[in-house]
Amino acid sequence: MHPEDEAPDEGPDAVRRATDACLKLLSMRSRSRHELEQALTRKGFSETVREQALARVQGWGYLDDARFAEERAASLLRKGRLGPRAVLQRLEAHGVGDAAAREAVARAAGTEGFDALTAARAVLEGKGLLGCTLSAKERARAARLLDSRGFSEDVIHRLLGEPSLDPSGPEE
């Protein structure tokens, strides 16, 4: 039996192991405090040990939710496949609070020079739904695609006119 196979306990050794686990996870990619806390919980560390380890990692500057949120938002917006609403949802799924996530998306959009209309156009172009006449059903499909990718109704309307989100078309 290896020492790491033993159930985590209290004390300095447990805090060291929890801290090492955090550092190992952070070496792979940036993470939010919430993600690290969940990982330590899954590994069976007590709340006291988790808090001490997270405080240590944060004290060393390796854990900063605001920095994580902005970097993650910038990365997702840079790829151009998601709109701001979807990026916001991703950040909240990482445990970033609503206000911090909104601020991070706004700052990242400014830093990256993100243009939602251009990004939405690229999404439609990638799916072969741009530059051709679309039937009502195809326009509805395109609108649903953009909506699912987190683009605003305004952006969808500007690109597609007034598509019905009902694939059967407008009722007469």
ABEGO torsion letter per residue (X at the ends): XBAAABBBBBEAAAAAAAAAAAAAAAAABBBBAAAAAAAAAAAGBBAAAAAAAAAAAAAAGABBAAAAAAAAAAAAAAAGABBAAAAAAAAAAAGBBAAAAAAAAAAAAAAAGBBAAAAAAAAAAAAGABGBBBBAAAAAAAAAAAAAAGBBAAAAAAAAEBBBABAAEBBX
